[in-house]
Amino acid sequence: MDALTSKSPVIGDNVEIEVATVVVKDMPDNCIVAGNPAVIKRYINPK
């Protein structure tokens, strides 16, 4: 169960990264990302 980052993308607060995801760009706060390359699947409402 791995997730990889390429170079130095910035991962925001409260981000869920799914299994086998390759993050190649910055991800904003409060979202779920998945895929190769990573894409935002949905946003999360912070509590």
Backbone torsions as a table, in degrees:
resi	resn	phi	psi	omega
1	MET	NA	91.5	-176.6
2	ASP	-118.3	152.5	168.3
3	ALA	-133.5	135.4	-176.2
4	LEU	-116.3	149.7	172.0
5	THR	-119.0	146.7	179.1
6	SER	-107.7	131.5	-176.5
7	LYS	56.8	-119.7	-178.5
8	SER	-137.9	63.7	177.3
9	PRO	-68.5	150.2	178.6
10	VAL	-91.9	124.2	177.9
11	ILE	-101.1	121.2	-177.6
12	GLY	-69.4	177.5	177.6
13	ASP	-74.1	146.8	175.3
14	ASN	58.7	44.8	177.9
15	VAL	-105.3	129.7	175.0
16	GLU	-101.0	123.7	179.6
17	ILE	-109.2	119.3	-177.4
18	GLU	-71.4	164.4	-179.5
19	VAL	-61.1	142.0	176.6
20	ALA	63.8	28.8	178.9
21	THR	-91.0	140.4	176.6
22	VAL	-114.1	109.1	-177.2
23	VAL	-91.4	117.9	-177.6
24	VAL	-117.4	-5.5	177.2
25	LYS	-141.9	169.1	-178.4
26	ASP	-62.2	142.8	177.8
27	MET	-116.5	133.4	-178.3
28	PRO	-75.0	172.8	177.3
29	ASP	-66.0	155.4	168.5
30	ASN	57.0	57.5	177.2
31	CYS	-146.9	165.8	174.5
32	ILE	-113.5	129.2	-179.5
33	VAL	-122.9	149.2	179.3
34	ALA	-157.8	158.8	172.3
35	GLY	109.7	177.6	179.5
36	ASN	-136.3	97.9	1.6
37	PRO	-76.9	162.8	-177.2
38	ALA	-63.0	136.8	173.0
39	VAL	-131.0	154.0	179.3
40	ILE	-76.2	122.3	178.9
41	LYS	-89.5	-37.2	175.6
42	ARG	-167.2	164.7	176.9
43	TYR	-100.8	149.5	-179.1
44	ILE	-108.1	136.6	173.0
45	ASN	-81.2	116.2	177.7
46	PRO	-68.1	144.5	-179.0
47	LYS	-101.5	NA	NA
